[in-house]
Amino acid sequence: MVTALHNCILLTGKETLNNKAVLVRDGMITGIISEEEIPSDAKSVNLNDNYLAPGFIDLQIYGSGRKLFGGKPTVEALEQMETDLLKHGCTGFLATVATNSDQVVDQAIEAAKAYRPKAKGNFLGLHLEGPYLNAERKGAHPEKFIKKATLAEIKGWLEHAEGEIKMMTLAPELQDSEIITYLHTKGIVLSVGHSNASYDEAMQFLSNGITAATHLYNAMPTIHHREPGLIPAIFEKKPYSSVVADGIHVSFPMIDLAKRELMDKLFLITDAVTETNEGIYPHILAGNKYTMPDGTLSGSNLTMIAAVKNCVIHTRIKLEEAVRMASTYPAKVIGLEQQMGYIAPQYQANFIVFTKDFEVQQTWLKGILC
């Protein structure tokens, strides 16, 4: 049966449309038509003049519901993340593992592989943030587990993962060129983060295999008029760059600056964690942020819809563009822009329905109302 979603403000990822209906069949979008053209035998879904947008995609999130996958990776934690994120309109995410022991990374890979056959569909794979970072910019990452990459270890993890590893954050200035080349040829999205790279170093590796930057501004050298560092190189080379739009990790005027420089290459992540006292990341909720026990700022308390709202309310970014930053651009980062990130025929029927006050009303995953 064809389902027709109508009476909405349609944000397609390319344009804003009114008086249109989106047709869905067998989990796919089959057409966008005028409301007058809705087939008489279609199942009609009235969206009550709310926004209908592509489902959001979060490429960096560590856990949910007091189950921190990034610290204690389990099948149960992945199931919790899928369930919770669907409530917030997030129809795609990369479960992220921060710097940890080799054993924990192996556990994350095993959990991802074990969960895959029964996944709901919004779990897209793994993002390894570390352990190949620069200890000078470690942030909340434990220095004892930070190390330089070896080809043998990288090959071992990728072979073990059987395709579950999609993205890696590392400090390229400390890695051998053969590491970057190998990962790039294997289709892993390589993102610079927790890096102390100089401007010259960054200009070189951003032209050779590094296609993204992780949580812009955070865990990077600040801009200095005599030592420009990594950030101006990012502005110059314009890789896809994520930002944590909570006003805590990054101030809103600096998000405006990044948007002016990076334009359609700036995208949203939550970098969200959850309260836990297990493992080496005992995150403590402190107001609207999480910290480590020593007060070090760690992950955020964001949802993707909250990040979109913050951009619209606190920056110069318009709603249509904020939605693209939460859906269209992340899909492009991980090479899924032909499947998701837009509302268009032949795309997966992944949607978020939200009010003008940014309250999530519905989430659709592959044509099914969650």
C-alpha positions in Angstrom: 0.0 0.0 0.0 1.1 3.5 -0.7 1.3 5.9 2.2 0.8 9.7 1.6 2.3 12.1 4.2 0.7 15.5 3.7 -0.4 18.8 5.3 3.2 19.7 6.1 6.0 22.1 5.4 8.3 20.0 3.4 12.1 20.5 3.8 13.5 18.2 1.1 17.2 19.0 1.7 17.2 21.1 -1.5 14.1 23.3 -1.1 11.1 24.1 1.0 7.7 23.1 -0.4 4.1 23.6 0.6 0.9 21.9 -0.3 2.8 18.7 -1.3 2.4 15.1 -0.3 5.2 12.6 0.0 4.4 9.1 -1.3 6.0 6.1 0.4 5.9 2.4 -0.5 8.0 -0.5 0.7 10.3 1.7 2.7 11.2 4.0 -0.1 10.0 7.4 -1.3 8.2 7.0 -4.6 7.1 10.5 -5.4 6.4 14.1 -4.3 3.0 15.3 -5.6 0.5 18.0 -5.0 -2.1 17.2 -2.2 -4.8 17.2 -4.8 -3.1 14.3 -6.6 -3.1 11.9 -3.6 -4.4 8.5 -4.8 -7.8 7.6 -3.4 -6.5 4.2 -2.2 -3.4 5.6 -0.4 -3.1 5.6 3.4 -3.3 9.3 4.3 -1.2 10.7 7.1 -2.0 14.2 8.1 1.0 15.9 9.6 -1.0 18.9 11.0 1.1 21.6 9.3 4.3 20.5 11.0 7.7 20.3 9.4 8.7 17.1 7.5 12.4 16.8 7.0 15.0 14.1 6.2 15.8 12.0 9.3 18.8 13.3 11.2 22.2 11.6 11.1 24.6 11.8 14.1 28.1 10.7 13.2 29.5 11.0 16.7 27.6 9.8 19.8 28.8 7.5 22.6 25.7 6.2 24.4 22.3 6.8 25.8 20.1 5.9 28.7 23.0 5.3 31.1 24.5 2.8 28.7 27.8 4.3 27.5 28.7 2.2 24.4 31.9 4.2 24.0 33.1 2.9 27.4 31.4 -0.4 27.8 30.4 -1.6 24.3 27.6 -4.1 24.4 24.7 -5.2 22.2 22.3 -3.8 24.8 23.9 -0.4 24.6 23.4 -0.3 20.8 19.8 -1.3 21.2 19.3 1.4 23.7 20.9 4.0 21.4 18.7 2.9 18.4 15.5 3.1 20.5 16.3 6.4 22.2 17.6 8.2 19.1 14.5 7.3 17.1 12.5 9.2 19.6 14.6 12.3 18.7 14.2 12.0 14.9 17.7 10.5 14.4 17.4 7.8 11.7 21.2 7.2 11.4 24.1 7.3 13.7 27.7 6.0 14.2 28.3 4.5 17.6 31.5 6.1 18.8 34.3 4.6 20.8 36.7 7.0 22.5 40.3 6.2 23.2 40.4 3.0 25.2 42.2 -0.3 25.6 42.6 -2.7 22.6 40.2 -5.0 24.4 37.4 -2.4 24.5 37.8 -1.7 20.8 37.6 -5.4 20.1 34.5 -5.6 22.2 32.9 -2.7 20.3 33.6 -4.5 17.0 32.1 -7.7 18.3 29.0 -5.9 19.7 28.5 -4.2 16.3 28.7 -7.4 14.4 26.5 -9.3 16.8 23.9 -6.6 16.8 23.8 -6.0 13.0 21.3 -8.9 12.2 18.7 -7.5 14.6 19.3 -3.8 14.3 16.3 -1.6 13.7 18.2 0.2 10.9 19.5 3.5 12.2 22.7 2.1 13.5 25.1 2.7 10.6 28.4 1.5 12.1 31.3 2.5 14.2 33.4 5.7 14.6 36.7 5.2 16.4 37.8 8.5 18.0 41.3 7.4 18.9 43.5 5.9 20.2 45.7 7.5 17.5 45.5 11.0 18.9 48.0 13.7 20.0 48.4 13.6 23.8 48.9 17.4 23.8 45.3 17.8 22.8 43.8 14.8 24.6 40.9 16.5 26.3 39.0 13.8 28.3 40.9 11.0 26.5 43.2 9.0 28.9 46.8 9.5 27.9 47.8 6.0 28.9 45.9 4.6 25.9 46.9 7.1 23.3 49.5 5.7 20.8 50.8 5.8 17.3 49.1 3.7 14.7 50.7 0.6 13.3 49.7 -1.0 10.0 49.4 -4.4 11.6 46.9 -3.2 14.2 44.9 -1.2 11.7 44.6 -4.2 9.3 43.7 -6.4 12.2 40.8 -4.2 13.3 39.4 -3.6 9.8 39.5 -7.3 9.1 37.9 -8.1 12.4 35.2 -5.5 11.9 34.1 -6.8 8.5 32.9 -3.4 7.3 31.5 -2.0 10.6 34.2 0.6 11.0 33.1 3.6 8.9 35.0 6.6 10.4 38.2 7.3 12.4 39.4 10.4 14.2 43.1 10.7 14.5 46.0 13.1 14.7 47.5 12.8 11.2 50.7 14.7 12.1 51.8 11.8 14.2 51.0 9.0 11.8 53.1 7.4 9.1 51.8 8.2 5.6 51.3 4.5 4.8 48.6 4.5 7.6 46.6 7.3 6.0 47.0 5.8 2.5 45.8 2.4 3.7 42.8 3.6 5.5 41.8 5.9 2.7 42.0 3.1 0.1 39.8 1.0 2.4 37.1 3.6 2.3 37.4 4.7 5.9 36.4 8.4 6.5 39.4 9.9 8.1 38.9 12.9 10.3 41.5 15.1 12.0 40.8 15.6 15.7 42.6 15.9 19.0 45.5 17.2 16.9 48.2 19.7 17.5 49.1 20.1 13.9 50.8 23.2 12.6 49.2 25.1 9.7 51.8 23.7 7.2 51.3 20.1 8.4 47.5 20.5 8.2 47.7 22.0 4.7 49.6 18.9 3.6 47.4 16.2 5.1 44.1 17.9 4.3 45.2 17.5 0.7 46.1 13.8 1.1 43.5 11.5 2.5 42.0 13.5 5.4 38.5 14.5 4.3 37.0 15.6 7.6 37.6 17.4 10.9 36.2 16.3 14.3 34.4 18.8 16.6 35.8 21.9 15.2 37.7 24.2 17.7 37.6 21.6 20.4 40.9 19.7 21.1 42.7 21.9 18.5 45.3 24.7 18.9 43.7 28.0 19.1 44.2 30.5 16.3 47.3 32.7 16.9 48.4 35.6 14.6 51.9 34.3 14.4 51.2 30.5 14.6 47.9 30.0 12.7 47.7 26.3 13.4 45.1 23.7 12.4 41.9 25.8 12.3 42.9 28.3 9.6 44.1 25.4 7.5 40.6 23.8 7.9 39.0 27.1 6.8 41.3 27.1 3.8 41.0 23.5 2.7 37.3 23.2 3.7 37.0 19.5 4.7 33.7 18.4 6.1 33.8 19.6 9.7 31.6 18.7 12.6 30.6 21.1 15.4 29.0 20.7 18.7 26.3 23.4 18.7 25.5 23.5 22.4 27.0 26.9 23.2 29.3 25.3 25.7 31.7 23.3 23.7 31.7 26.1 21.1 30.2 29.6 21.5 27.6 30.6 19.0 29.6 33.5 17.4 32.3 31.0 16.6 29.8 28.7 14.9 28.7 31.7 12.8 32.4 32.2 11.9 32.8 28.6 11.0 29.7 28.7 8.9 30.9 31.7 6.9 34.2 30.0 6.2 33.0 26.4 5.6 29.5 26.9 4.2 28.0 23.6 3.2 31.0 21.6 4.7 30.0 22.4 8.3 27.7 19.7 9.9 26.2 18.9 13.3 27.1 16.2 15.7 25.9 15.8 19.3 29.2 14.3 20.7 26.7 13.1 23.4 27.5 10.9 26.3 25.3 9.6 29.1 25.8 9.5 32.9 27.8 6.5 34.0 30.3 5.4 36.6 31.5 2.4 34.6 34.8 2.0 32.8 37.4 4.8 32.3 34.9 7.4 31.3 32.8 8.2 34.4 30.7 11.1 32.9 28.9 13.3 35.4 26.0 15.5 34.3 26.6 19.0 35.4 23.8 21.3 34.3 23.7 21.2 30.5 27.0 19.5 30.1 29.0 16.4 31.1 32.3 16.4 32.8 34.9 14.0 34.1 35.3 13.8 37.9 38.1 16.3 37.8 35.9 18.8 36.0 37.3 18.3 32.5 34.6 19.0 29.9 33.7 15.8 28.2 30.7 15.0 25.9 27.5 17.0 25.4 24.0 16.7 26.6 22.6 17.5 23.1 20.1 15.9 20.8 20.3 16.6 17.1 17.0 18.5 17.2 18.4 20.6 20.0 21.5 21.3 17.9 19.3 22.4 15.0 17.2 24.6 17.3 20.3 26.2 18.7 21.6 27.1 15.2 18.3 28.7 14.3 17.8 30.6 17.5 21.4 31.6 18.4 23.2 31.9 15.1 22.5 33.3 11.7 21.8 29.9 10.2 18.4 29.5 8.7 16.2 26.5 9.5 16.5 24.9 6.0 20.3 25.0 6.3 20.4 23.8 9.9 18.3 20.8 8.8 20.8 20.1 6.0 23.6 20.3 8.6 21.9 17.6 10.6 20.9 15.3 7.7 22.1 16.0 4.2 25.8 16.9 4.9 26.4 14.0 7.4 25.0 11.6 4.7 27.6 13.0 2.3 30.4 12.6 4.8 29.9 8.8 5.0 29.0 8.4 1.3 25.3 7.7 1.7 24.0 10.8 -0.1 22.3 8.6 -2.7 20.2 6.8 -0.1 19.5 9.3 2.7 19.7 12.9 3.6 17.1 14.1 1.1 13.4 13.7 0.6 13.3 12.7 -3.0 12.1 9.7 -5.1 14.3 6.5 -4.7 15.5 7.6 -1.3 14.9 5.7 2.0 11.7 7.0 3.7 13.5 8.3 6.8 11.8 11.3 8.2 11.5 13.5 11.2 8.3 15.5 11.9 8.7 18.4 14.2 6.8 21.5 15.3 7.7 25.1 14.9 8.9 24.9 18.5 11.2 22.1 17.6 9.2 19.4 19.3 9.6 16.0 17.7 6.2 14.6 16.7 7.1 11.6 14.6 10.0 9.6 13.3 9.8 7.4 10.3 12.5 4.8 9.5 12.3 3.1 6.1 8.7 3.9 5.8 7.6 2.7 9.2 6.3 5.1 11.9 8.5 4.4 15.0 
